[in-house]
């Protein structure tokens, strides 16, 4: 189990974690507000809002595991 899809693409079994690209996009809004003069102390703390589930079926097969169809249906990406 990993927190980034990077590891699953390279052979890991499954990952569930925040979408890093979305975090960078949201961070750009903070930079914009700071450059326009807003104090960083006045900016709210934001938690990730978008998470992604990635499953590698090739690895599951190599390990002899059967991934439930309900999990595959919820996955954002399935690597075959």
CNS distance restraints for C-alpha pairs under 8 A (distance, minus, plus):
assign (resid   1 and name CA) (resid  12 and name CA) 7.40 0.50 0.50
assign (resid   1 and name CA) (resid  13 and name CA) 6.48 0.50 0.50
assign (resid   1 and name CA) (resid  14 and name CA) 5.14 0.50 0.50
assign (resid   1 and name CA) (resid  15 and name CA) 5.40 0.50 0.50
assign (resid   1 and name CA) (resid  16 and name CA) 7.61 0.50 0.50
assign (resid   2 and name CA) (resid   7 and name CA) 6.79 0.50 0.50
assign (resid   2 and name CA) (resid   8 and name CA) 7.48 0.50 0.50
assign (resid   2 and name CA) (resid  12 and name CA) 7.49 0.50 0.50
assign (resid   2 and name CA) (resid  14 and name CA) 6.26 0.50 0.50
assign (resid   2 and name CA) (resid  15 and name CA) 4.40 0.50 0.50
assign (resid   2 and name CA) (resid  16 and name CA) 6.53 0.50 0.50
assign (resid   2 and name CA) (resid  17 and name CA) 7.83 0.50 0.50
assign (resid   3 and name CA) (resid  15 and name CA) 5.19 0.50 0.50
assign (resid   3 and name CA) (resid  16 and name CA) 5.17 0.50 0.50
assign (resid   3 and name CA) (resid  17 and name CA) 4.61 0.50 0.50
assign (resid   3 and name CA) (resid  18 and name CA) 7.59 0.50 0.50
assign (resid   4 and name CA) (resid   8 and name CA) 7.51 0.50 0.50
assign (resid   4 and name CA) (resid  15 and name CA) 5.78 0.50 0.50
assign (resid   4 and name CA) (resid  16 and name CA) 6.71 0.50 0.50
assign (resid   4 and name CA) (resid  17 and name CA) 5.93 0.50 0.50
assign (resid   4 and name CA) (resid  18 and name CA) 7.69 0.50 0.50
assign (resid   5 and name CA) (resid   9 and name CA) 6.23 0.50 0.50
assign (resid   5 and name CA) (resid  14 and name CA) 7.80 0.50 0.50
assign (resid   5 and name CA) (resid  15 and name CA) 5.63 0.50 0.50
assign (resid   5 and name CA) (resid  16 and name CA) 7.53 0.50 0.50
assign (resid   5 and name CA) (resid  17 and name CA) 8.00 0.50 0.50
assign (resid   5 and name CA) (resid  53 and name CA) 7.83 0.50 0.50
assign (resid   5 and name CA) (resid  54 and name CA) 6.11 0.50 0.50
assign (resid   6 and name CA) (resid  10 and name CA) 6.59 0.50 0.50
assign (resid   7 and name CA) (resid  11 and name CA) 6.45 0.50 0.50
assign (resid   7 and name CA) (resid  12 and name CA) 5.37 0.50 0.50
assign (resid   7 and name CA) (resid  15 and name CA) 7.74 0.50 0.50
assign (resid   8 and name CA) (resid  12 and name CA) 3.91 0.50 0.50
assign (resid   8 and name CA) (resid  13 and name CA) 5.78 0.50 0.50
assign (resid   8 and name CA) (resid  14 and name CA) 5.91 0.50 0.50
assign (resid   8 and name CA) (resid  15 and name CA) 6.47 0.50 0.50
assign (resid   8 and name CA) (resid  54 and name CA) 7.02 0.50 0.50
assign (resid   8 and name CA) (resid  55 and name CA) 7.00 0.50 0.50
assign (resid   8 and name CA) (resid  56 and name CA) 6.17 0.50 0.50
assign (resid   9 and name CA) (resid  56 and name CA) 7.28 0.50 0.50
assign (resid   9 and name CA) (resid  79 and name CA) 7.31 0.50 0.50
assign (resid  11 and name CA) (resid  56 and name CA) 7.15 0.50 0.50
assign (resid  11 and name CA) (resid  59 and name CA) 6.24 0.50 0.50
assign (resid  12 and name CA) (resid  56 and name CA) 6.80 0.50 0.50
assign (resid  12 and name CA) (resid  59 and name CA) 6.71 0.50 0.50
assign (resid  13 and name CA) (resid  55 and name CA) 6.06 0.50 0.50
assign (resid  13 and name CA) (resid  56 and name CA) 5.16 0.50 0.50
assign (resid  13 and name CA) (resid  57 and name CA) 7.45 0.50 0.50
assign (resid  13 and name CA) (resid  59 and name CA) 5.59 0.50 0.50
assign (resid  13 and name CA) (resid  60 and name CA) 6.19 0.50 0.50
assign (resid  14 and name CA) (resid  53 and name CA) 7.40 0.50 0.50
assign (resid  14 and name CA) (resid  54 and name CA) 5.64 0.50 0.50
assign (resid  14 and name CA) (resid  55 and name CA) 4.56 0.50 0.50
assign (resid  14 and name CA) (resid  56 and name CA) 6.17 0.50 0.50
assign (resid  15 and name CA) (resid  52 and name CA) 7.80 0.50 0.50
assign (resid  15 and name CA) (resid  53 and name CA) 5.70 0.50 0.50
assign (resid  15 and name CA) (resid  54 and name CA) 5.26 0.50 0.50
assign (resid  15 and name CA) (resid  55 and name CA) 6.71 0.50 0.50
assign (resid  16 and name CA) (resid  51 and name CA) 6.96 0.50 0.50
assign (resid  16 and name CA) (resid  52 and name CA) 5.64 0.50 0.50
assign (resid  16 and name CA) (resid  53 and name CA) 4.56 0.50 0.50
assign (resid  16 and name CA) (resid  54 and name CA) 6.63 0.50 0.50
assign (resid  17 and name CA) (resid  51 and name CA) 5.33 0.50 0.50
assign (resid  17 and name CA) (resid  52 and name CA) 5.74 0.50 0.50
assign (resid  17 and name CA) (resid  53 and name CA) 7.00 0.50 0.50
assign (resid  18 and name CA) (resid  23 and name CA) 7.93 0.50 0.50
assign (resid  18 and name CA) (resid  48 and name CA) 6.17 0.50 0.50
assign (resid  18 and name CA) (resid  49 and name CA) 7.54 0.50 0.50
assign (resid  18 and name CA) (resid  50 and name CA) 5.85 0.50 0.50
assign (resid  18 and name CA) (resid  51 and name CA) 4.16 0.50 0.50
assign (resid  18 and name CA) (resid  52 and name CA) 6.16 0.50 0.50
assign (resid  19 and name CA) (resid  23 and name CA) 6.54 0.50 0.50
assign (resid  19 and name CA) (resid  48 and name CA) 7.79 0.50 0.50
assign (resid  19 and name CA) (resid  50 and name CA) 5.81 0.50 0.50
assign (resid  19 and name CA) (resid  51 and name CA) 5.37 0.50 0.50
assign (resid  19 and name CA) (resid  52 and name CA) 6.13 0.50 0.50
assign (resid  20 and name CA) (resid  24 and name CA) 6.32 0.50 0.50
assign (resid  21 and name CA) (resid  25 and name CA) 6.29 0.50 0.50
assign (resid  22 and name CA) (resid  26 and name CA) 6.19 0.50 0.50
assign (resid  22 and name CA) (resid  50 and name CA) 7.16 0.50 0.50
assign (resid  23 and name CA) (resid  27 and name CA) 6.02 0.50 0.50
assign (resid  23 and name CA) (resid  48 and name CA) 6.78 0.50 0.50
assign (resid  24 and name CA) (resid  28 and name CA) 6.37 0.50 0.50
assign (resid  25 and name CA) (resid  29 and name CA) 7.15 0.50 0.50
assign (resid  26 and name CA) (resid  30 and name CA) 7.11 0.50 0.50
assign (resid  27 and name CA) (resid  31 and name CA) 6.51 0.50 0.50
assign (resid  28 and name CA) (resid  32 and name CA) 6.18 0.50 0.50
assign (resid  29 and name CA) (resid  33 and name CA) 6.26 0.50 0.50
assign (resid  30 and name CA) (resid  34 and name CA) 6.19 0.50 0.50
assign (resid  30 and name CA) (resid  43 and name CA) 7.65 0.50 0.50
assign (resid  31 and name CA) (resid  35 and name CA) 6.09 0.50 0.50
assign (resid  32 and name CA) (resid  36 and name CA) 6.26 0.50 0.50
assign (resid  33 and name CA) (resid  37 and name CA) 6.62 0.50 0.50
assign (resid  33 and name CA) (resid  38 and name CA) 5.65 0.50 0.50
assign (resid  34 and name CA) (resid  38 and name CA) 4.81 0.50 0.50
assign (resid  34 and name CA) (resid  39 and name CA) 6.23 0.50 0.50
assign (resid  34 and name CA) (resid  40 and name CA) 6.41 0.50 0.50
assign (resid  38 and name CA) (resid  42 and name CA) 7.22 0.50 0.50
assign (resid  38 and name CA) (resid  43 and name CA) 7.89 0.50 0.50
assign (resid  39 and name CA) (resid  43 and name CA) 7.10 0.50 0.50
assign (resid  52 and name CA) (resid  75 and name CA) 7.38 0.50 0.50
assign (resid  52 and name CA) (resid  76 and name CA) 5.84 0.50 0.50
assign (resid  53 and name CA) (resid  74 and name CA) 7.52 0.50 0.50
assign (resid  53 and name CA) (resid  75 and name CA) 4.91 0.50 0.50
assign (resid  53 and name CA) (resid  76 and name CA) 5.31 0.50 0.50
assign (resid  53 and name CA) (resid  77 and name CA) 6.72 0.50 0.50
assign (resid  54 and name CA) (resid  75 and name CA) 5.69 0.50 0.50
assign (resid  54 and name CA) (resid  76 and name CA) 5.93 0.50 0.50
assign (resid  54 and name CA) (resid  77 and name CA) 4.83 0.50 0.50
assign (resid  54 and name CA) (resid  78 and name CA) 5.83 0.50 0.50
assign (resid  54 and name CA) (resid  79 and name CA) 7.62 0.50 0.50
assign (resid  55 and name CA) (resid  72 and name CA) 7.37 0.50 0.50
assign (resid  55 and name CA) (resid  75 and name CA) 6.79 0.50 0.50
assign (resid  55 and name CA) (resid  77 and name CA) 6.51 0.50 0.50
assign (resid  55 and name CA) (resid  78 and name CA) 4.93 0.50 0.50
assign (resid  55 and name CA) (resid  79 and name CA) 6.13 0.50 0.50
assign (resid  56 and name CA) (resid  60 and name CA) 6.44 0.50 0.50
assign (resid  56 and name CA) (resid  78 and name CA) 5.93 0.50 0.50
assign (resid  56 and name CA) (resid  79 and name CA) 4.58 0.50 0.50
assign (resid  56 and name CA) (resid  80 and name CA) 6.30 0.50 0.50
assign (resid  57 and name CA) (resid  61 and name CA) 6.06 0.50 0.50
assign (resid  57 and name CA) (resid  67 and name CA) 7.64 0.50 0.50
assign (resid  57 and name CA) (resid  78 and name CA) 6.96 0.50 0.50
assign (resid  57 and name CA) (resid  79 and name CA) 5.86 0.50 0.50
assign (resid  57 and name CA) (resid  80 and name CA) 5.12 0.50 0.50
assign (resid  58 and name CA) (resid  62 and name CA) 6.33 0.50 0.50
assign (resid  58 and name CA) (resid  79 and name CA) 7.06 0.50 0.50
assign (resid  58 and name CA) (resid  80 and name CA) 5.46 0.50 0.50
assign (resid  59 and name CA) (resid  63 and name CA) 6.22 0.50 0.50
assign (resid  60 and name CA) (resid  64 and name CA) 6.12 0.50 0.50
assign (resid  60 and name CA) (resid  65 and name CA) 4.98 0.50 0.50
assign (resid  60 and name CA) (resid  66 and name CA) 6.72 0.50 0.50
assign (resid  60 and name CA) (resid  67 and name CA) 7.21 0.50 0.50
assign (resid  61 and name CA) (resid  65 and name CA) 5.76 0.50 0.50
assign (resid  61 and name CA) (resid  66 and name CA) 7.17 0.50 0.50
assign (resid  67 and name CA) (resid  71 and name CA) 6.93 0.50 0.50
assign (resid  67 and name CA) (resid  72 and name CA) 7.14 0.50 0.50
assign (resid  68 and name CA) (resid  72 and name CA) 6.61 0.50 0.50
assign (resid  69 and name CA) (resid  73 and name CA) 6.10 0.50 0.50
assign (resid  70 and name CA) (resid  74 and name CA) 6.51 0.50 0.50
assign (resid  71 and name CA) (resid  75 and name CA) 6.30 0.50 0.50
assign (resid  72 and name CA) (resid  78 and name CA) 7.04 0.50 0.50
